[in-house]
Amino acid sequence: MLAVLATTFPFFALVLCGWLAAERGLLPDSAIPGLNGFVLFFALPCLLFRFGRDTPLLELLNPALLGVYLSSALLIVFFTVATTLSERVGMKDAAFGALVAAFPNTGFMGVPLIVALLGNAAGGAVVSTILADLFVTSSLCIALAQAGASGHAGRAAFVQALKAAASNPLPWSIALGAALGVSGLVLPGPLAKVIAMLGDAASPVALFSIGAVLSRSGRANRKAGRVTPAALYLPVAAIKLLLHPALVFALGAAARWLGAPLAWPQLVALTLAAALPSASNVSLLAERYGADNGRIARIILASTGLAFFSFSSLAALLI
């Protein structure tokens, strides 16, 4: 357990540093979009490019792995919607609650953290989950959020979400890396060095940025006087941190028992990816589509704070 904590603590400490910097005004809110832009368009694509290049294509697109992960995500989405939909939580808010319950912070936190715990061989499994969440989980939840208007609105929202996923630089960086790996070509030394330097910057800046975003969301909610009862966000955080990884592990273990080509290290990486806190960018999506952003921000904040204990405990159990 101490060895696991020695690995996970620095990652969560960087999130805390970002939160404190924003809370104390050392990092102005106007600078946060710049940090996110650096991570999203420069550092993280370079990191994912390297994993795409170094991971065999069949491992990136392992049908058993993707099948287990997507099945779990869909079950979590519909379970969360079914258990949270009420007079106070409408369909739009339930759908975005389901998205934070099923969409882990794999890009900004999961790739560097799980690779630090399991080694570079785990990178392929974790990168695969990013593709699944961007193209399937988020698109489905956005469509559900818009489904209350009309069937046509739901379909249009689904298509629009797919287009947004296709314009995201992360899947393209994975695809370019995989193409380079298959081709056997080697990048020129200076260009490879630039990509390595940017990729190495992804982890600390991304984690610092997560903390700053959480601080900004919390202060915005306090300023607006939005108070979200714990009963409306803690159960969803519990689904994210406890039920989601348990479901992934159960389905993965069943798939292995049935003979699916899913190795134990892949199942561990997949389970730990599901145990990550909620993706911080969902609060921006919720705000864009008119959902209760205060509730979503609370779920993300709670899952991030509690994940230090739940994620570390699960990692110690599985590794």
For each residue, the residues with C-beta under 8 A, 3 or more apart:
1: 4 5 312 313 316
2: 5 6
3: 6 7
4: 1 7 8 117 312 315 316 319
5: 1 2 8 9 312 316
6: 2 3 9
7: 3 4 10 11 113 116 117 315
8: 4 5 11 12 113 117 308 311 312 315
9: 5 6 12 13 308
10: 7 13 14
11: 7 8 14 15 109 112 113 116 203 207
12: 8 9 15 16 307 308
13: 9 10 16 17
14: 10 11 17 18 204 207 208 211
15: 11 12 18 19 109 207 208 210 211 214 304
16: 12 13 19 20 211
17: 13 14 20 21 208 211
18: 14 15 21 22 27 207 208 209 210 211 212 213 214 215
19: 15 16 22 23 211 212 214 215
20: 16 17 23 24 26 211 215
21: 17 18 24 26 27 208 211 212
22: 18 19 25 26 27 29 32 211 212 215 216 219
23: 19 20 215 219
24: 20 21
25: 22 28
26: 20 21 22
27: 18 21 22 31 32 35 212
28: 25 31 32
29: 22 32 216
30: 33
31: 27 28 34 35
32: 22 27 28 29 35 36 209 212 213 216
33: 30 36 37
34: 31 37 38
35: 27 31 32 38 39 205 208 209 212
36: 32 33 39 40 209 213
37: 33 34 40 41 42
38: 34 35 41 42 43 201 205
39: 35 36 42 43 44 108 202 205 206 209
40: 36 37 44 45 169 170
41: 37 38 45 169
42: 37 38 39 45 46 198
43: 38 39 46 47 198 199 201 202 205 206
44: 39 40 47 48 107 108 111 170 173 202 206
45: 40 41 42 48 49 169 170 172 173
46: 42 43 49 50 173 195 196 198 199 202
47: 43 44 50 51 111 112 198 199 200 202 203
48: 44 45 51 52 107 111 127 130 170 173 174 177
49: 45 46 52 53 173 174 176 177 180 195 199
50: 46 47 53 54 177 195 196 199
51: 47 48 54 55 111 120 123 124 127 174 177
52: 48 49 55 60 127 173 174 175 176 177 178 180 181
53: 49 50 177 178 180 181
54: 50 51 120 123 177 181
55: 51 52 59 60 123 124 127 178 181
56: 59 60 124 181
57: 60 61 178 181 182
58: 61 62
59: 55 56 62 124 125
60: 52 55 56 57 124 127 128 174 178
61: 57 58 66 128
62: 58 59 65 66 125 128 261 262 266
63: 66 67
64: 67 68 255 260 261 262
65: 62 68 69 125 128 262 266 270
66: 61 62 63 69 70 128 132
67: 63 64 70 71 255 260
68: 64 65 71 72 248 251 252 255 260 262 267 270
69: 65 66 72 73 128 129 132 248 270 273 274
70: 66 67 73 74 132 136 137
71: 67 68 74 75 251
72: 68 69 75 76 102 244 247 248 251 274
73: 69 70 76 77 102 103 132 133 136 137
74: 70 71 77 78 137 140
75: 71 72 78 79 247
76: 72 73 79 80 98 101 102 239 243 244 247
77: 73 74 80 81 98 99 101 102 137 140 141 144
78: 74 75 81 82 98
79: 75 76 82 83 239 243
80: 76 77 83 84 94 97 98 101 102 236 239
81: 77 78 84 85 91 94 95 97 98 144
82: 78 79 85
83: 79 80 235
84: 80 81 89 93 94 97 98 232 235 236
85: 81 82 89 90 91 94
86: 89
87:
88: 232
89: 84 85 86 93 94 97 232 292 295
90: 85 93 94 148
91: 81 85 94 95 144 145 147 148
92: 95 96 145 146 148 289 290 291
93: 84 89 90 96 97 291 292 295
94: 80 81 84 85 89 90 91 97 98 144
95: 81 91 92 98 99 141 142 144 145 147 291
96: 92 93 99 100 141 145 282 285 286 289 291 292 296
97: 80 81 84 89 93 94 100 101 236 295 296 299
98: 76 77 78 80 81 84 94 95 101 102 141 144
99: 77 95 96 102 103 137 138 141 142 282 285
100: 96 97 103 236 240 278 279 282 296 299 300 303
101: 76 77 80 97 98 236 239 240 244 278 299
102: 72 73 76 77 80 98 99 133 137 141 240 244
103: 73 99 100 133 137 138 141 278 279 282
104: 110 129 133 240 244 273 274 275 276 277 278 279
105: 108 109 110 210 276 277 278 279 280 304
106: 109 110 111 126 129 130 133 273 276 279
107: 44 48 110 111 130 170 206 279
108: 39 44 105 206 207 209 210 279 280
109: 11 15 105 106 112 113 206 207 210 276 277
110: 104 105 106 107 113 114 126 129 272 273 276
111: 44 47 48 51 106 107 114 115 123 126 127 130 202
112: 11 47 109 115 116 202 203 206 207
113: 7 8 11 109 110 116 117 276
114: 110 111 117 118 122 123 126 269 272 273
115: 111 112 118 119 120 122 123 126
116: 7 11 112 113
117: 4 7 8 113 114 122 272 315 319
118: 114 115 121 122 265 268 269 272 319
119: 115 122
120: 51 54 115 123
121: 118 124 265
122: 114 115 117 118 119 125 126 265 266 268 269
123: 51 54 55 111 114 115 120 126 127
124: 51 55 56 59 60 121 127 128
125: 59 62 65 122 128 129 265 266 269 270 273
126: 106 110 111 114 115 122 123 129 130 269 273
127: 48 51 52 55 60 111 123 124 130 131 174
128: 60 61 62 65 66 69 124 125 131 132
129: 69 104 106 110 125 126 132 133 270 273 274
130: 48 106 107 111 126 127 133 134 170 171 174
131: 127 128 134 135 171 174
132: 66 69 70 73 128 129 135 136 137
133: 73 102 103 104 106 129 130 136 137 138 279
134: 130 131 137 138 165 168 170 171
135: 131 132 138 139 162 165 171
136: 70 73 132 133 139 140
137: 70 73 74 77 99 102 103 132 133 134 140 141
138: 99 103 133 134 135 141 142 161 165 285
139: 135 136 142 143 158 161 162 165
140: 74 77 136 137 143 144 158
141: 77 95 96 98 99 102 103 137 138 144 145
142: 95 99 138 139 145 146 157 158 160 161 285 289
143: 139 140 146 147 154 155 157 158 161
144: 77 81 91 94 95 98 140 141 147 154
145: 91 92 95 96 141 142 148 157 289 291
146: 92 142 143 149 153 154 156 157 289
147: 91 95 143 144 151 153 154 157
148: 90 91 92 145
149: 146 153 154
150: 153 154
151: 147 154 155
152: 155 156
153: 146 147 149 150 156 157
154: 143 144 146 147 149 150 151 157 158
155: 143 151 152 158 159
156: 146 152 153 159 160
157: 142 143 145 146 147 153 154 160 161
158: 139 140 142 143 154 155 161 162
159: 155 156 162 163
160: 142 156 157 163 164
161: 138 139 142 143 157 158 164 165
162: 135 139 158 159 165 166
163: 159 160 166 167
164: 160 161 167 168
165: 134 135 138 139 161 162 168 171
166: 162 163 171
167: 163 164
168: 134 164 165 171 172
169: 40 41 45 172 173
170: 40 44 45 48 107 130 134 173 174
171: 130 131 134 135 165 166 168 174 175
172: 45 168 169 175 176
173: 44 45 46 48 49 52 169 170 176 177
174: 48 49 51 52 60 127 130 131 170 171 177 178
175: 52 171 172 178 179
176: 49 52 172 173 179 180
177: 48 49 50 51 52 53 54 173 174 180 181
178: 52 53 55 57 60 174 175 181 182
179: 175 176 182 183
180: 49 52 53 176 177 183 185 187
181: 52 53 54 55 56 57 177 178 184
182: 57 178 179
183: 179 180
184: 181
185: 180
186: 192
187: 180 191 192 195
188: 191 192
189: 192 193
190: 193 194
191: 187 188 194 195
192: 186 187 188 189 195 196
193: 189 190 196 197
194: 190 191 197 198
195: 46 49 50 187 191 192 198 199
196: 46 50 192 193 199 200
197: 193 194 200 201
198: 42 43 46 47 194 195 201 202
199: 43 46 47 49 50 195 196 202
200: 47 196 197 203
201: 38 43 197 198 204 205
202: 39 43 44 46 47 111 112 198 199 205 206
203: 11 47 112 200 206 207
204: 14 201 207 208
205: 35 38 39 43 201 202 208 209
206: 39 43 44 107 108 109 112 202 203 209 210
207: 11 14 15 18 108 109 112 203 204 210 211
208: 14 15 17 18 21 35 204 205 211 212
209: 18 32 35 36 39 108 205 206 212 213
210: 15 18 105 108 109 206 207 213 214 280 304
211: 14 15 16 17 18 19 20 21 22 207 208 214 215
212: 18 19 21 22 27 32 35 208 209 215 216
213: 18 32 36 209 210 216 217 280 283
214: 15 18 19 210 211 217 218 280 297 300 301 304
215: 18 19 20 22 23 211 212 218 219
216: 22 29 32 212 213 219 220
217: 213 214 220 221 283 293 297 300 301
218: 214 215 221 222 297 301
219: 22 23 215 216 222 223
220: 216 217 223 224 297
221: 217 218 224 226 228 293 294 297 298
222: 218 219 225 226
223: 219 220
224: 220 221 294
225: 222
226: 221 222 294
227:
228: 221 232 233 292 294 295 298
229: 232 233
230: 233 234
231: 234 235
232: 84 88 89 228 229 236 295 298
233: 228 229 230 236 237 295 298 299 302
234: 230 231 237 238 302
235: 83 84 231 238 239
236: 80 84 97 100 101 232 233 239 240 299
237: 233 234 240 241 278 299 302 303 306
238: 234 235 241 242 243
239: 76 79 80 101 235 236 242 243 244
240: 100 101 102 104 236 237 243 244 277 278 299 303
241: 237 238 244 245 275 277 303 306 307 310 311
242: 238 239 245 246 310
243: 76 79 238 239 240 246 247
244: 72 76 101 102 104 239 240 241 247 248 274 275
245: 241 242 248 249 271 272 274 275 314
246: 242 243 249 250
247: 72 75 76 243 244 250 251 274
248: 68 69 72 244 245 251 252 270 271 273 274
249: 245 246 252 253 267 271
250: 246 247 253 254
251: 68 71 72 247 248 254 255
252: 68 248 249 255 256 262 267 270 271
253: 249 250 256 257 267
254: 250 251 257 258
255: 64 67 68 251 252 258 260 262
256: 252 253 259 260 262 264 267
257: 253 254
258: 254 255
259: 256
260: 64 67 68 255 256
261: 62 64
262: 62 64 65 68 252 255 256 266 267
263: 266 267
264: 256 267 268
265: 118 121 122 125 268 269
266: 62 65 122 125 262 263 269 270
267: 68 249 252 253 256 262 263 264 270 271
268: 118 122 264 265 271 272 318 319
269: 114 118 122 125 126 265 266 272 273
270: 65 68 69 125 129 248 252 266 267 273 274
271: 245 248 249 252 267 268 274 275 314 318
272: 110 114 117 118 245 268 269 275 276 311 314 315 318
273: 69 104 106 110 114 125 126 129 248 269 270 276
274: 69 72 104 129 244 245 247 248 270 271
275: 104 241 244 245 271 272 307 310 311 314 315
276: 104 105 106 109 110 113 272 273 307 311
277: 104 105 109 240 241 300 303 304 306 307 311
278: 100 101 103 104 105 237 240 282 299 300 303 304
279: 100 103 104 105 106 107 108 133 282 300
280: 105 108 210 213 214 283 300 304
281: 284 285
282: 96 99 100 103 278 279 285 286 296 300
283: 213 217 280 286 287 293 296 297 300
284: 281 287 288
285: 96 99 138 142 281 282 288 289
286: 96 282 283 289 291 292 293 296
287: 283 284 290 291 293
288: 284 285
289: 92 96 142 145 146 285 286
290: 92 287
291: 92 93 95 96 145 286 287 295 296
292: 89 93 96 228 286 295 296
293: 217 221 283 286 287 296 297
294: 221 224 226 228 297 298
295: 89 93 97 228 232 233 291 292 298 299
296: 96 97 100 282 283 286 291 292 293 299 300
297: 214 217 218 220 221 283 293 294 300 301
298: 221 228 232 233 294 295 301 302
299: 97 100 101 233 236 237 240 278 295 296 302 303
300: 100 214 217 277 278 279 280 282 283 296 297 303 304
301: 214 217 218 297 298 304 305
302: 233 234 237 298 299 305 306
303: 100 237 240 241 277 278 299 300 306 307
304: 15 105 210 214 277 278 280 300 301 307
305: 301 302 308
306: 237 241 277 302 303 309 310
307: 12 241 275 276 277 303 304 310 311
308: 8 9 12 305 311 312
309: 306 312 313
310: 241 242 275 306 307 313 314
311: 8 241 272 275 276 277 307 308 314 315
312: 1 4 5 8 308 309 315 316
313: 1 309 310 316 317
314: 245 271 272 275 310 311 317 318
315: 4 7 8 117 272 275 311 312 318 319
316: 1 4 5 312 313 319
317: 313 314
318: 268 271 272 314 315
319: 4 117 118 268 315 316
